[in-house]
Amino acid sequence: MKLALAAFLALGAASCVSFRFDRATVNLPPRAGVVAALVPGKSALDDALAALGAPVFVWEWKGDGMALAWGWSEDGARGVTLSVPIDQGTSAQASYDDLARHLRGVVLFFDADAQLVDAREGALNDFRAELERRRPAPVE
Amino acid sequence: MRPTQALLALPLLLAPACFISRDTVNVPLVQKTITELTPGKTTAKEVTALLGAPHEVVQLGKRTAYRYDYTTTKRAGFSILIVSFLNQDTRQDRAWLFFDDADVLTHVGSSLEAEGAAYAMPWMDVERD
């Protein structure tokens, strides 16, 4: 009887309480040495795009300059989770922004002539807060 | 219950606790279409005719950049009573197209990695293509 009660409680609890071993991967980092090979004062936008592919974010920087951000993450978690399933709908843009929120990576800064002038590493969300400025642009 | 019956019942009890799922956002980018874009020649109008409306337009001084993206997330997991294992692998196809102040394409950056998303367990390596 006690065993049945224990099994019942375990099965019931499984729907909202669980011990979880999770891992979430978003994109993959570039191969070793790829970022280091991009040198401020020597490399250009074409070099960066060829080496790293398309960035995750592009921001305007100092007027005619631009900042390009590449990011990736691998998060692992172990612990106890209490969850209550709630249906959630999001827009594609919200999904893209949410995805990028936890990324770390590299931001390369280019001048008006598309020459690399600076490279910084860190959490992309911090750079977003610093650099992002949205304004409408015409699309024909 | 006999041991044989119990052994047969076990997979039936545990099977519902396994799952895989896949989420996608937008549609995959096509390498062939992107290679048709020629810096110095292709215009923004031609780009939108080929690829449709961009998912984001960023103004860069007098210039602009268009973003196209596709995201796929593959999840795999299983639970044994109250212990669960979950792995989530998200990869993207992205293309950023840069235009000058005359709306002529100047630079193209593309990464087509969405196809490399994998179903895996938390302790397994997810490899690049």
Boltz contact constraints between the chains, C-beta under 6 A:
constraints:
  - contact:
      token1: [A, 10]
      token2: [B, 81]
      max_distance: 6.0
  - contact:
      token1: [A, 10]
      token2: [B, 82]
      max_distance: 6.0
  - contact:
      token1: [A, 13]
      token2: [B, 82]
      max_distance: 6.0
  - contact:
      token1: [A, 14]
      token2: [B, 81]
      max_distance: 6.0
  - contact:
      token1: [A, 14]
      token2: [B, 82]
      max_distance: 6.0
  - contact:
      token1: [A, 18]
      token2: [B, 82]
      max_distance: 6.0
  - contact:
      token1: [A, 18]
      token2: [B, 84]
      max_distance: 6.0
  - contact:
      token1: [A, 19]
      token2: [B, 82]
      max_distance: 6.0
  - contact:
      token1: [A, 19]
      token2: [B, 83]
      max_distance: 6.0
  - contact:
      token1: [A, 20]
      token2: [B, 84]
      max_distance: 6.0
  - contact:
      token1: [A, 21]
      token2: [B, 85]
      max_distance: 6.0
  - contact:
      token1: [A, 21]
      token2: [B, 122]
      max_distance: 6.0
  - contact:
      token1: [A, 22]
      token2: [B, 86]
      max_distance: 6.0
  - contact:
      token1: [A, 23]
      token2: [B, 87]
      max_distance: 6.0
  - contact:
      token1: [A, 23]
      token2: [B, 122]
      max_distance: 6.0
  - contact:
      token1: [A, 24]
      token2: [B, 88]
      max_distance: 6.0
  - contact:
      token1: [A, 25]
      token2: [B, 89]
      max_distance: 6.0
  - contact:
      token1: [A, 25]
      token2: [B, 126]
      max_distance: 6.0
  - contact:
      token1: [A, 26]
      token2: [B, 90]
      max_distance: 6.0
  - contact:
      token1: [A, 28]
      token2: [B, 128]
      max_distance: 6.0
  - contact:
      token1: [A, 45]
      token2: [B, 107]
      max_distance: 6.0
  - contact:
      token1: [A, 49]
      token2: [B, 109]
      max_distance: 6.0
  - contact:
      token1: [A, 53]
      token2: [B, 111]
      max_distance: 6.0
  - contact:
      token1: [A, 54]
      token2: [B, 94]
      max_distance: 6.0
  - contact:
      token1: [A, 54]
      token2: [B, 95]
      max_distance: 6.0
  - contact:
      token1: [A, 54]
      token2: [B, 96]
      max_distance: 6.0
  - contact:
      token1: [A, 54]
      token2: [B, 109]
      max_distance: 6.0
  - contact:
      token1: [A, 54]
      token2: [B, 110]
      max_distance: 6.0
  - contact:
      token1: [A, 54]
      token2: [B, 111]
      max_distance: 6.0
  - contact:
      token1: [A, 58]
      token2: [B, 58]
      max_distance: 6.0
  - contact:
      token1: [A, 58]
      token2: [B, 65]
      max_distance: 6.0
  - contact:
      token1: [A, 58]
      token2: [B, 96]
      max_distance: 6.0
  - contact:
      token1: [A, 60]
      token2: [B, 60]
      max_distance: 6.0
  - contact:
      token1: [A, 63]
      token2: [B, 61]
      max_distance: 6.0
  - contact:
      token1: [A, 64]
      token2: [B, 61]
      max_distance: 6.0
  - contact:
      token1: [A, 66]
      token2: [B, 60]
      max_distance: 6.0
  - contact:
      token1: [A, 92]
      token2: [B, 25]
      max_distance: 6.0
  - contact:
      token1: [A, 95]
      token2: [B, 25]
      max_distance: 6.0
  - contact:
      token1: [A, 135]
      token2: [B, 59]
      max_distance: 6.0
  - contact:
      token1: [A, 137]
      token2: [B, 57]
      max_distance: 6.0
  - contact:
      token1: [A, 137]
      token2: [B, 59]
      max_distance: 6.0
  - contact:
      token1: [A, 137]
      token2: [B, 64]
      max_distance: 6.0
  - contact:
      token1: [A, 139]
      token2: [B, 57]
      max_distance: 6.0
  - contact:
      token1: [A, 140]
      token2: [B, 45]
      max_distance: 6.0
